[in-house]
Each structure stands twice: as C-alpha cells, then as structure tokens.
C-alpha cells in the first residue's frame, strides 16, 4: 500500500518493488522499502538497482549514465 507524505520518487519505487515477480526473484519484502534513501542502503542488489534508476531519472541523468551506474553497481555486488 502506498502511503501519503512520500515523494513521487518514493511512490514510484513502491510501485516497482510491489511487482510480485520482482519481489520473489529479488527475495525482498516491498514493505521494507518506503523511501529511496532506505532502498539505497539495502543489502538486496535488485532493490538498490531500482532505487538508483529512479534517482538517476530524478537527477535528469542520461540513459547511458543511468545504465553505467547501475551496471557498475551490479557488477561490483553480484559478481
């Protein structure tokens, strides 16, 4: 459930993380991540990657910059 008092980016994060297939694959509980800041400090790489994508969009980063940031993060944390 999406709570009031959150930023649009926090709401976007919650919508994405509430996808049941993504939550199952990433083995996380969507209700544990109400804000971008909380998601960025997660030990679940999928959660952090989603938060980084949303944060990049907020900063108006280019698609290439977002891709590189998320790709580097995942390489460093999954391999």
Secondary structure, 3 states (H helix, E strand, C coil): CCCCCCCHHHHHHHHHHCCHHHHHHHCCCHHHCCCHHHHHCCCCHHHHHHHHHHHHHHCCCCHHHHHHHHHHHHHHHHC
